[in-house]
Amino acid sequence: MTSAAPAPAAPSRLSLYLNLIRWDRPAGTYLLLWPTLAALWMATDGWAGWPGWHLLLVFCLGTFLMRSAGCAVNDVADRDFDKHVKRTAQRPVTSGQVSVKEALVLGAVLALIAFALVLTTNPPTIMLSFAALAVTVLYPFTKRWVSMPQAVLGVAFSFGIPMAFSAAQGGREWGWHAISASVPVEAWGLLVANLFWVLAYDTEYAMVDRDDDIRIGIKTSALTLGRFDVIGVMAFYVAFLTLWAALGLRLGMGHWFLAGLAVAAAQVVWHYTLIKDRSREGCFKAFRENHWVGFAIFAGTAADLALR
């Protein structure tokens, strides 16, 4: 008579927390990071785009921390929905392995560390960080009443752009006038442009879960666009690339910057081949590989400034 196989060991708290913040899936961090770094390089073109180690650390580490905090809040907000979706049913909060209180405390600690980093910058950037935090916390709850919650996510994922400009400009005063002096109108335009990119890739993501979202009643851009979802995604990409190109040129960017955009555009064409049939696998692959679009634009920006 053989003995029963031992039960698998329960995951450690650390492994559960790392799962909660998507430690093993860094693509989401890259989606936030590349446009933020591109903006930071544009804002510091007096040094060939090099922002210095201090600002580079603040924005790289801060991006990771805020994305991680956002994942914790998102999983708390979506826990009753995620249990009905096979892809998300085993998330730590949804499965009950991490309590709501634990997730919120972890998210708060990560956000506080990110805020401590922001405190090392300047007053306009500190003020902008409060708006960024508010939108980040608001986003997970908009899926219940906004037809395109991805637009709110777009604002949250793009707020690093004006913050990069304000930190690079180094204004030392408080108040709206200080923000307007530190953040040029082109930076706000880049935020809007980046919002269209978020709409594109997060609609691809929403196309993966379309059937589940209909069943459980979540609002998404994929459902709102309906049979025009593929056309909508491509229109979002075109708006993003066109606006980013126009605004970059206004900020003095040149040929290498445009070359980076051309590489990004070639990837967008490839993404069309992945999503045109609306297969789950193709749509998820297009979403997962989107960070390379952002990397191409950042690389073109950095090269343009370095090779002047």
Phi, psi and omega in degrees: 000122182274147179278152181292146178294139180297144179293143179298143181295143178292142180297147179289162178299320181299314181295325177293318179294320178295323176295320181299320182268010177060042181305322184273003179230077187282357184303323179297323177294319180296323179299327175282321192287314188298313178293328177295315179292323177300317178295320180296319178294317179298321184288342183240037186293350176295340178245038184057029177089349183287120185275351185092154185296325183299304181293326178298316179294316181302313185280327177290309181291320179297322177298314179299315183295317182288326174295320179295316178297320178297323177297319180297314179295319180299317181292329175292313182296326186260010189299326181281338176275318186298332182294342181264002181243122185304320184293335186243359187297334183261013174299147190306317181287316181299319181280353179086004180286334175236129182285161177301317180298315179301315182296318181291322178295315178300314179300319180294318179297315180296319179295322179293322177295318177298320179294323177299322176295317180298325180298343179273001182263254184207165186305313180301321180291322177298316179296318179296330182296330178293319177295319179299318179295318181299316180292322179298317180288325183289322189310310186301335183272349181285346181295346181273336187220359177250130184296328177233075179299341178299335177292323177292319175300323179300320177294315180299317183283352184249356186290343175296339183292302177296329177295323178296316179296316183294323179292321181291326181286335172072027178300143185248006182256162177258158176110164182299323180299327179291322177294314181296330178284331184269335185244105180292162181300330179297327179293319176294326175295321177296325175300314179297317179300315181294329176303320179295325176296317178299318176302321181295304187285331180280338170291320174302317179297318180292333178294335179294319186256020187308310184296318179294320182292324175298317184293322186261355172087022176276142176268133177217162178295327179297319179288321180295319180285335178060231183288353177263018185297315181295316177299319180298315179302314182293324177295321177298317179299315182297317179299317180299307184293321181294312180294318181298320179295312182297317182288323177298318178296323177296330179272007174094011180287161186229217192293319181294325175300314179294327177295319176299320178295324178296319177296319177297318180296322177298322177293324178298320176299318177298320179298326177300319179295334180281326187258350188298331179268357176062026177288147179301316183296316181293316180295320181290324178294319179299316178298313186296329183267003186295335183297338177290332173299311178297320180297320180299320180291318177297315182298318178296322179295311181297318180294319181300317181285324183286331187261013178291000000 
